[in-house]
Amino acid sequence: MLELYQFELSQYSEKVRLILDYKGLAYRKIEVTPGVGQLELFRLSGQRKVPVLKDGDTVVADSTAIAMYLDRKYPDRPLIPTAAKERGLCLLMEEWADQSIGVKSRTVLYGALSQNPSYRASILPSDTPDIFKNLVSAVPPQLLEVVGTGVGLGTDTIKQATDSLKQDLEALSLLLSESAYLVGNSPSLADFAVAGLSLLLKFPEGPYLDLPDSLKGRGIPGLADNSAYETFFNWRDRVYSEYRQPSTSATSTGTSGSAPTSIDIE
């Protein structure tokens, strides 16, 4: 059984989950506790970031490396086109998505959370006591702006990331206006990278993730609800409906999409 060490809200983990589901591979999700759980992850993989895939004695870190490994080890339903131009475009777009959407979406998410108390509270785990949700909601936006500036997420940085993502989403919408997929006539690594990495821009509405119901279908104001990018988000919904497996699979069967198991720390 494949094991995916992950964060449920990690876009890079979601990219790998989409790939695993597309290939029809059964896997078990293991949720890594930030901090202490990453020490165990370091012992396993030599680094602390998710996602990490364990396949028997083989351990692979990094979403791109995992995608390449899965395509070699499990060649059914290949991820990368064979034609030279399409292969080049696929690899280029996957790398672009990692460095563009993957990075900038975290920045704009912080901006949305700092300015929107209800959104901030809704992103907490569903079993969070109301008293803690109220405390989180009550944090003044000005304080979060100061904290954000201290870690490189000031107002100007958030605005730059937001403006850049608007251009990205416009470009993707144009590419998808006359094509079912980003590269060629079938899904590829480019599609799953872009779809998975856009997770934080707008959470999918379906039963794909372990999320509070209040978060499903919600996203970054000005991006997720902008009609100019409707083509993109409609395309992403279709990718999910066709290839992503729901998270309601019984955990006892060990099928993909089961609720994550916490990592064990010795």
Secondary structure, DSSP 8 states (H G I E B T S, - for coil): -EEEEE-TT-HHHHHHHHHHHHTT--EEEEE--TTHHHHHHHHHHSS--S-EEEETTEEEESHHHHHHHHHHH--SS-SS-SSHHHHHHHHHHHHHHHHTHHHHHHHHHHHHHHH-HHHHHHTS-TTS-HHHHHHHHHS-HHHHHHHHHHTT--HHHHHHHHHHHHHHHHHHHHHHSS-SSSSTTS--HHHHHHHHHTTTTB--SSTTSS--TTTTT-B-TTTTT-GGGHHHHHHHHHHHHHH---TTS-GGGT-TT---EE----
